[in-house]
Amino acid sequence: MRNVLRSVAVWLLILLLAILNGALREALLLLNVSKPVAFVLSGLVLSALIVAVTIALAPWLKLTSVSRCVAVGALWLGLTLIFEFGFGIMQRRSWVEMLEAYTFKDGNIWSLVLVVTFAAPLVAGRLSSRR
């Protein structure tokens, strides 16, 4: 149970970073570069943050086995999807609108960010086992 709570705590940190990243995209990037460039840069920054946080906290998360890494990645992916669709429903967005983020339209690489979210614990676990 402690490991699940730690995983959720790290996911909450990642969520905070994602929100800040989105605010940065809206406040700075979209004002200075095209929408596709802003979305790609934002997605790459968020992906890098997810991997960096996961690597930094890998020992605390006890990412010592492939099964543990997959479980953490699956938990993070599930929480992210629940948050995204739950927030969209609360905003009364249509399913078409919400699913548009998964089409790579206008440079939106959200689908790749989700792959990184799932894979980051595997990468971090692998790197920490080499130390």
One Martini backbone bead per residue (centre of mass of N, CA, C, O) as a GRO file, in nm:
protein
  131
    1MET     BB    1   0.056   0.064  -0.019
    2ARG     BB    2   0.295   0.259  -0.005
    3ASN     BB    3   0.369   0.240  -0.310
    4VAL     BB    4   0.107   0.359  -0.414
    5LEU     BB    5   0.127   0.633  -0.271
    6ARG     BB    6   0.390   0.714  -0.404
    7SER     BB    7   0.289   0.702  -0.695
    8VAL     BB    8   0.068   0.916  -0.656
    9ALA     BB    9   0.251   1.146  -0.563
   10VAL     BB   10   0.413   1.161  -0.826
   11TRP     BB   11   0.174   1.209  -1.010
   12LEU     BB   12   0.097   1.482  -0.881
   13LEU     BB   13   0.357   1.619  -0.965
   14ILE     BB   14   0.317   1.575  -1.268
   15LEU     BB   15   0.051   1.728  -1.284
   16LEU     BB   16   0.163   1.999  -1.202
   17LEU     BB   17   0.366   2.018  -1.437
   18ALA     BB   18   0.149   2.001  -1.660
   19ILE     BB   19   0.000   2.258  -1.584
   20LEU     BB   20   0.243   2.448  -1.611
   21ASN     BB   21   0.303   2.376  -1.904
   22GLY     BB   22   0.030   2.473  -2.017
   23ALA     BB   23   0.060   2.766  -1.923
   24LEU     BB   24   0.317   2.822  -2.084
   25ARG     BB   25   0.197   2.769  -2.359
   26GLU     BB   26  -0.029   2.986  -2.343
   27ALA     BB   27   0.156   3.242  -2.248
   28LEU     BB   28   0.410   3.193  -2.464
   29LEU     BB   29   0.415   3.006  -2.713
   30LEU     BB   30   0.147   3.097  -2.867
   31LEU     BB   31   0.269   3.398  -2.898
   32ASN     BB   32   0.559   3.300  -3.064
   33VAL     BB   33   0.431   3.045  -3.201
   34SER     BB   34   0.303   2.806  -3.347
   35LYS     BB   35   0.086   2.567  -3.265
   36PRO     BB   36   0.251   2.315  -3.344
   37VAL     BB   37   0.512   2.401  -3.200
   38ALA     BB   38   0.394   2.436  -2.917
   39PHE     BB   39   0.296   2.140  -2.882
   40VAL     BB   40   0.563   1.999  -2.922
   41LEU     BB   41   0.728   2.142  -2.705
   42SER     BB   42   0.539   2.077  -2.470
   43GLY     BB   43   0.556   1.766  -2.499
   44LEU     BB   44   0.863   1.745  -2.462
   45VAL     BB   45   0.883   1.878  -2.187
   46LEU     BB   46   0.694   1.687  -2.037
   47SER     BB   47   0.847   1.428  -2.097
   48ALA     BB   48   1.112   1.516  -1.960
   49LEU     BB   49   0.989   1.558  -1.679
   50ILE     BB   50   0.889   1.274  -1.631
   51VAL     BB   51   1.162   1.134  -1.653
   52ALA     BB   52   1.319   1.300  -1.441
   53VAL     BB   53   1.140   1.240  -1.197
   54THR     BB   54   1.159   0.932  -1.213
   55ILE     BB   55   1.463   0.909  -1.182
   56ALA     BB   56   1.490   1.069  -0.913
   57LEU     BB   57   1.250   0.864  -0.770
   58ALA     BB   58   1.313   0.559  -0.802
   59PRO     BB   59   1.405   0.469  -0.518
   60TRP     BB   60   1.141   0.559  -0.372
   61LEU     BB   61   0.960   0.373  -0.572
   62LYS     BB   62   1.090   0.095  -0.619
   63LEU     BB   63   1.231   0.029  -0.920
   64THR     BB   64   1.325  -0.318  -0.925
   65SER     BB   65   1.099  -0.417  -1.131
   66VAL     BB   66   0.917  -0.477  -1.400
   67SER     BB   67   0.642  -0.509  -1.261
   68ARG     BB   68   0.656  -0.245  -1.105
   69CYS     BB   69   0.692  -0.054  -1.346
   70VAL     BB   70   0.429  -0.133  -1.490
   71ALA     BB   71   0.238  -0.061  -1.260
   72VAL     BB   72   0.309   0.238  -1.245
   73GLY     BB   73   0.253   0.310  -1.541
   74ALA     BB   74  -0.044   0.218  -1.537
   75LEU     BB   75  -0.138   0.405  -1.316
   76TRP     BB   76  -0.061   0.672  -1.450
   77LEU     BB   77  -0.227   0.633  -1.704
   78GLY     BB   78  -0.502   0.601  -1.566
   79LEU     BB   79  -0.504   0.870  -1.410
   80THR     BB   80  -0.475   1.049  -1.658
   81LEU     BB   81  -0.734   0.962  -1.805
   82ILE     BB   82  -0.929   1.026  -1.579
   83PHE     BB   83  -0.859   1.322  -1.561
   84GLU     BB   84  -0.906   1.414  -1.852
   85PHE     BB   85  -1.204   1.311  -1.883
   86GLY     BB   86  -1.319   1.433  -1.624
   87PHE     BB   87  -1.251   1.728  -1.692
   88GLY     BB   88  -1.404   1.735  -1.961
   89ILE     BB   89  -1.683   1.673  -1.842
   90MET     BB   90  -1.692   1.916  -1.648
   91GLN     BB   91  -1.665   2.111  -1.916
   92ARG     BB   92  -1.858   1.991  -2.138
   93ARG     BB   93  -1.714   1.810  -2.330
   94SER     BB   94  -1.681   1.641  -2.598
   95TRP     BB   95  -1.562   1.352  -2.727
   96VAL     BB   96  -1.444   1.477  -2.977
   97GLU     BB   97  -1.273   1.688  -2.835
   98MET     BB   98  -1.111   1.493  -2.649
   99LEU     BB   99  -1.001   1.302  -2.890
  100GLU     BB  100  -0.831   1.511  -3.053
  101ALA     BB  101  -0.560   1.479  -2.882
  102TYR     BB  102  -0.512   1.181  -3.046
  103THR     BB  103  -0.446   1.303  -3.367
  104PHE     BB  104  -0.210   1.526  -3.410
  105LYS     BB  105  -0.334   1.790  -3.414
  106ASP     BB  106  -0.142   2.067  -3.432
  107GLY     BB  107   0.099   1.892  -3.282
  108ASN     BB  108  -0.036   1.693  -3.094
  109ILE     BB  109   0.153   1.468  -2.857
  110TRP     BB  110  -0.014   1.320  -2.632
  111SER     BB  111   0.024   1.019  -2.696
  112LEU     BB  112   0.331   1.025  -2.635
  113VAL     BB  113   0.309   1.113  -2.342
  114LEU     BB  114   0.165   0.852  -2.254
  115VAL     BB  115   0.397   0.664  -2.322
  116VAL     BB  116   0.596   0.796  -2.128
  117THR     BB  117   0.435   0.754  -1.871
  118PHE     BB  118   0.452   0.443  -1.888
  119ALA     BB  119   0.781   0.416  -1.945
  120ALA     BB  120   0.943   0.569  -1.723
  121PRO     BB  121   0.977   0.344  -1.506
  122LEU     BB  122   1.145   0.157  -1.687
  123VAL     BB  123   1.376   0.349  -1.737
  124ALA     BB  124   1.444   0.412  -1.440
  125GLY     BB  125   1.489   0.124  -1.346
  126ARG     BB  126   1.719   0.060  -1.539
  127LEU     BB  127   1.911   0.291  -1.449
  128SER     BB  128   1.917   0.220  -1.138
  129SER     BB  129   2.037  -0.076  -1.179
  130ARG     BB  130   2.325   0.038  -1.291
  131ARG     BB  131   2.432   0.185  -1.014
   0.00000   0.00000   0.00000
